[in-house]
Amino acid sequence: MDSVIYLLVLLPGLLYGLASLYFIKSAQKSRPVSLLKKGDLPSVTILKPVKGIDDNLEDNLSSFFELDYPDYEIIFGVDSEDDPAVSIIERVMKKYDHINSRLVIDGRNSGLNPKVNNLINMHPYANGDLILISDSNTKCDKDFLAYLTPHFEDKELGLLTATIRGYGENNIVSAMENIHLNAFVAPSIFAASALADIQITIGKAILIRKEALNAVGGFKAFANYLAEDFMMGKKVKETGFRVMTSPVTIDNINEKIPPEKFINRHSRWSKMRFRIAPFYYLLEPLTNPVALGLVLLPFFNGVLFYFISSVFIKTLLDYFIARRTNNDHKFYAYLLIPLKDLLIFAIWLMPFFNSKIKWRNNVMVIKEESILQPGAN
């Protein structure tokens, strides 16, 4: 009886892995066609909020200057002329001076979210029909916009987010980060939509119609949210526009993440998810049979074989899911999946102890729907 109960507890996580593989494969089959030859493509403004020097920053920024798209501009934003990224931005802009680009240096704050403050300060210079919000630690293919903009032939579509793809690991922590993005986060976006009718918007690359952004009150409406991307998708949907995720990928470059950055980032995200959807957050361990199986192992007799088998099956499923998203993982990254799952579970527990986060040297408290409030150091 112990073995039956133990297996029943672990079964949802393994079934979720199978479902994730199915959803990511199905999404990839719906990839749109490029409409580059069409003459009336919408103009696009790319907003790039930058803070400090991310991994591979110069190549990341350069990839957006090499887009195969006829009508786009790029606006960079930093909050200080002392930011070390300024010289890199200026060098890239000079190299691609045939592309319309601008650097906005503005330290004014409208709220507690520094990324949104940056977007607010850049927004007045945007001229495009569509606005692409893209983080500085992302890199794209040349056909990125050409595959995204066709979705907007549907006039009811207000916001589109690209599928995130972790890429470029050069240390163990970065490998775990990228595997987690590719084997769990990316397929979970499609799974959440299909299984629970939850639209998850990922801020690494959001393409939004100008009218939809105006309808929700512009970027200022999100100045005090930690999960500005999720809330943007939620509020755009509430105005009557459609929101969707494209299977077209944007590379999130993670080359050499230090352990403390991994823990801080996932702690912040876990507390954010807990405040946005506590019910679904409480269900998350059911998708993690490695951690759940280890925690329950001392309470059941004769189930070690089943635990080892579940770890093997979960690792194998993650291997196939991750390869659907990114074929360039180093092999050792797949061997790290059980360790990564245990770390993610340990971090999952953090919201039950406190709601404080440290973000860019500021201590803040997360409230319902990820609203930020100043916190004492």
Secondary structure, 3 states (H helix, E strand, C coil): CHHHHHHHHHHHHHHHHHHHHHHHHHHHHCCCCCCCCCCCCCCEEEEEECCCCCCCHHHHHHHHHCCCCCCEEEEEEECCCCCCHHHHHHHHHHHCCCCCEEEEECCCCCCCCHHHHHHHHHHHHCCCCEEEEECCCEECCCCHHHHHHHHHHCCCEEEEEEEEEEECCCCHHHHHHHHHHHHHHHHHHHHHHHHHCCCCCCCCEEEEEHHHHHHCCCHHHHCCECCHHHHHHHHHHHCCCEEEEEEEEEEEECCCCCHHHHHHHHHHHHHHHHHHCHHHHHHHHHHCHHHHHHHHHHHCCCCHHHHHHHHHHHHHHHHHHHHHHCCCCCHHHHHCHHHHHHHHHHHHCHHHCCCEEEECCEEEEECHHHEEEECCC
